[in-house]
């Protein structure tokens, strides 16, 4: 399993043998387990998002968008959660000031104002930190970000810029703290979801 990739499988010791035999007998039971695993994966993503929000100044929607789910299927009863952001989450998605886009304007003298750059708060522990020379801008595609000039010029004489990023969700998910969150979340959700889906499959769909 790659770094930051989380697998969710219904393999509790008390029920694995029974479930395996039931799944061999009927596709209905296999579908129930699949739904339970996928519902658990969705819940784990929510719990991970909440935990990351406690440590980082980032919106839940941005975290959820960066945590992808490869859902379980009837042929593969395991769901995977993995980070999708490389090289990382846009620095623009974290708390920053000034928030206007663009944050600078071109002066008559050829420079940019203000020159102080952008202050960004990535982690709650570290708080706001200034990045001298950074600025917010919107690309022609509509993409917004925090950028910095590289000091290199293009063939047309324009200054090259590069976008700045924070940590990647892939690396966050590989950390011990969030692995613990994932484990507690799976333990709290999987059997409840399984019981619900089994009831639905055996009684409601019977």
N, C-alpha and C positions, 0 to 999 in steps of 0.2 A: 504494500500500500504506500502511495507516495506521501511526501510531507504535506500535512494539512488536510489529508483526505480521511474522512470519518465514515466508517461502515456501520450500518445499523441492521442487525439481523436478529430475528426472534429465536434465541437459542438458550432460554432459561433451562437449567438442569431439570427442574421438576416436570417440564412439559415437552421437552424436545422429542423424546422417543414416541410419545403418544401422538404428537402433532405430525411427526414424520409418517407414521403409519396411516393417520387419517388423510394426510395430503396425498398418499399413494392411492387411497380409495376413491376420492372424489375431487374433481376440479373446483367444486364449490368451496371446499375448505381451503384449498390452495389460494383461491381468490380472496378469501377472508383474511388469511395471513398476510397476503400482499397488501391489502388495504390497511391493515393494522400497522405494518412496517412503514408504509408511506405516510400515514397520519402521524406516526411517531417522529418521522424525519422532519415533517413540517413543524411539529411542536418543538423539537430540538433546535431547529433554526431560530425559532422565536426566542427560546431561552438563551441561546448563544448571543443573539442580538441584544437582549436586555443586559446580559453580563458585560458585553463589550461597551455598551453605552455607559456603564458605571465607571469605566476606565478611560474612555475616549470621548472627546467632544465631536460626536458624529450622530446623525439622525438614524433612527431605526430603519427607515426605508432604504437608506444608502447601504447599510450593512446587509440587509436582506437581499438587496440586489447583487451584492458581491458574494453571497453564499449560495451556490448552486446545488440543486438536488438532482441526482441521477436516480429516478424512482425504481423501486422494485418491480419486477414483472412476474408473471406466473411461472416463467422458466428460471428466474433468478430471484429468489426471495431475499434480497438484500438491497437496501438503499444506501447511496453514498452522498455525503455532504462534502463539498470542497470549495476552496476559495477560487474566485474567477479573476481576481485583479492582479495583473502583472504589468509593470513592476510594483504596483501598490494602489491604494485608494487615492484618488485625486486629492491633493492638499486643499483644493478649493472646497471639498466636501466637509472639511473640518471648520470649526469656528475661526473666523478671521476678520480682521478690520484693516482698512476700510472695506465695506462690503460692496460698494458700487462697482459697476463694470462699464467701461474700464476705470481703473483706479488712478490712472495718470493721464495727463494731457500734454501734447507737444507744445513747447514754448516757442516764442519767436526766435530765441537765441539758438534753437536747434536741440535743446535738451528736453527733459521731461520733468513735470512737477505733479505731486510732491516727490522728492527724491528719497524719502525715508524708507520706502518699501512697504512690506506687508507684515503685520503681526498675526501669528497663527498659534492657536492652542490645539495641539494634537491630543495630548494626554491630560487628564484631570490633575495628575500629580505635578506635572511640569508647568502648567499654566501657559500664559501668552509668551511667545518668543518672537523677536523681530527678525525679519530676513531682509537685509539691506539690498536694495535694488530690485526686489521682487515686485510684481504688479499683476493685477487681474486684467484679463482681456477675453473678448469673445471672438473666436475664429469665424471666417466666412461660413463655415459649416454649421455654426450655431454653438459649437462646443465652447464651454466656459472653463477657465482654469486659472491657476496661479503660475506665472511664468517668470523666467529670469533670462537676461541677455548673456550669451556665452562669451562675448568678446571676439567672436569670429564673424566675419561678414560674408554674405552670399556673393555670387558672381555679379549681382546687380548692385552691390554696395550696401545692402540692407543688413542690419545686425541680426544674426541668428539668435533664436530663442529656444529654450527647452522648458517643458512643463515640469513642475515639481510634484512629487508624490509623497504620501505618508506610508505607513507600514502596509504590507499586503495581508489580506484576510487569510491567505494560505499559511503564512508564517504565524499569524495569531492562533489559528486553529491547532497548530503544532505545539503550542505552548502548554505547559502543565496546567495552568489555571483553567484554560478553556477545555482541555481534555477532561478535567474533573467535572466541569459544568455539563459537558456532554454526557458523561457517564451517569451522573445523578438524574439528568433529564430522561435518558433512556430508561433507567430503572423505575422512574416514577410514572412513565407513560405506557411502556410497551404492554404490560400485562392487562392494564385497564382497557387499552385499545383492542387488544386481542379478544378479551372477554366480550366486549361490545360487538365486534365483528362476527365472532362465533355465534352469539345469540341471534344476530340478524340472519346469518347464513342458515342456521339450523332450525330457527323457529319462524322468523318472518318470511324467509324465502322458501320454506318447506312446502 
